[in-house]
Amino acid sequence: MLPAIDHLVYAVPDLESGIEAIAGQLGVRAAHGGKHEGRGTHNALLSLGGRAYLEIIAPDPEQPEPSGPRPFGLDDLHEPGLVAWAMAVRDIEARVAAARDAGYDTGAVAAMSRRLPDGGELRWRLTFRAEPDGRSRPGDGLVPFLIEWESEPHPSATAPGGCGLVDLEAEHPRPAEVEGMLAALGVEMVVGDAARPALIATIEGVRGTVVLS
């Protein structure tokens, strides 16, 4: 059984190129989501069925350089990849407290928003755990950040459909360490032993089954 996946984060150096590449694989063209003002990023989304979606995120050349690093290692990104995932929760403060009691610090809860192409705004809160390199990728992206939406509709309801998330797997050189972090969040996921960290999603697209990593 898959955990309560809110969305998968697929980082690309250039948004338009990323949209085209994913459309070529899945047969569905992601729709522009909007800009993360002050963060230096913009995105495009496509639904993965249910209340889940794929976020394609990239540096936004129309925004000034942000005061800090862009999220998900975008400043140093050279090739596209699945870099993180978000888990949907209710009462995010309670979930953060429970994780800390279980030995895992999720980081602070931050209020976020995104300006939509139609002028509207989406609002949510998420956990942000700063790693030593300045990025927020706990467990090298295998451990989810928590997210609680404060506005509707959920992005999965308005993003282009036609795809479905079949499976989500993880690999890491220190699998037991990552599994411990996941367990503190209440996530049951077996982490495979591998030389490099990898988040691997199996998606059923219009053109067949596709594996993103």
N, C-alpha and C positions, 0 to 999 in steps of 0.2 A: 504494500500500500504506500502510495506517495504521501509525503508530509504535506502540510497546508501551504503549498507553494503559491506565493502571490505573483512573483515574476522572476524570470531569468534575465541576467544582464549580459548582453553580447556587445563587447567593446570593439570599435572599429576606428581606424585613423581618419576616415572621411565618411560622413553620413550617407551621402548619395550613393557612393560606391558600395557601401555596406547594404543599403536597401536593395540595390540591384543584385548583389551577390546572393542574398537570402531569397529574393524572389526567384532567382534562377534555380535554387535548390528546392524550395518548398512549393513554388507555383502560386504564391500569394505575396502581393506587394504590401509591405508595411506602410502605414499612414504616419505622416509627420505628427509627433506628439506635442512639441513645443520646446521652449527654452527654459533652462535652469539659470535664471538671472543671478549674476554674481558668482556662479560656479564655473562659467566658461564652457558649458556643455549644452547640447540639444539632442533630441532623440526621435525615434520612430518606433511604432508599436504594431504588433499583430497578436491576435487572440490565440491562445493555446487550448481553448475549450474550458468550460466551467468559468471559475473566477481566477484565471491565470493568463499571463501574457508574456510575450518575449519583448524585451526592450533592447533596441539597437541604439547605442549611445556613442557619441563622438565629440571631440572638441568643436566648439562653435566659433568659426573664424569671424563672425560678426560681433562677438562680444570682446571687450577688453580683457587682457590677461587677468585672471583672478589673483587675489592676494595670497592664496595658498595653492597647494597642488590640486589639480583636478582629480576627481575620484577615480578609483579602479585602475590606477596606473596609466591613465590616458596620456599623460605628458611624455611617457617613455614608450608608448605602444607603437610597434612596427608592423604587426599583423593582427588580423581579427581573431577574437577568441571569446569563449564563454568564461567570464571572469568572476561572477558572483551570482547569488540568488537571494531573494527576500522571502521571508515566511510571514504570512498574514496572522495577526493576533488581535485580540480584544483586550482592553485594559493593559496597555503596553508597560505601564509602570509596575504592575503586579508581576508581569512576566519577567521583567528585568530583575526585580527583587528575588524572584524564585530562582533564576539562573545564578545570581550571586550567591544565594544560599547553597546552591549545588556546586559552587566553586568556579563559576565562569562569569567574568565581567564583560557584559555586552557593550560597555561604554555608555556615554550619555545619550539621552533622548533629545532629538533636535526636531524643531518644527520646520517643515519644508513646503515649498509651493512651486508650481510650474505654470507659466503663462501659456494658454492654449492658442492655436492659430486663429480661433474665432474671437479672441479677446477675453475669454473667460479664464478662470483660474482653478486649478486643482490644489487641494491642501492635504497634507498627511504629516505624520510623525514617524520617525525611524530612529533606530539606534545607530550610533556612530562610534566605532572603536578605532582609535588612532593607533596604527602599528608603528614600530620604530622607524620605518622608511617614510612615514608621513601618509601612507595610503590606508584606506579602510577596507582591508581584505582579510578578515580573520580566517586563520587556517588556510591561507593562500587562496581564499575565495570559496572554500568548500563549506565553511560554517556560515549560515545565513545571518543577515541582519534582519531585525524585526521591524515590521511596518504596520501601522494602524491608520486607516484612511479616515479623514474628517470631512470629505466632500464626496458627492456622487455626481454623475455615475462613475463606477469603477472603470478604469481604463480598458479592462477586458471586454466591457459591454459595448464600447464604441470602436474598438480596433477591428480591422478586417479579420474575418473568420475563415474557416476552412481547414485549419490545422488542429492537431491534438497532441498533447504531451503524453507519451507512452511510458517513459522511464527517465529517472535521473540517478546517475551513478557518480561515485567519487573515487579518486586514487591519490595516494600521497606517500612520500617516503617514510613518514611517521604516522601510520594509520591509527594506532592506538591513541595517540595524542589528540588527533582530530575527532575520533569517535567519542572521546571523553568530553570534548567541547560540545559536540552535537547532543550527547545524552543530557547534559546540563540544561539544554534548551528543550528537552523532550522530543528530540528527533531521533527516530530509529533508522539509521542508515549504515550499512556495512561499507567501510572504506577499504578499497583494495590497496595492496602494497605495490608501489611503482616508483621508478626513479624520479619522476617529476610529478608535481601536483596537477590534477586534471579534474575538471567538472564535465561530465559527459551526459548530454541530453539526447534522448531518442524521440523524434517528433514524426508523427504521421502527417505528411503534407499532401497536397493535391497530386503531386507527381510521385508519391510513394514515401517510403520510410527514409528519413535523413538523420544522421548522427552529427550533432554539433558539439564541439569541445574547444 
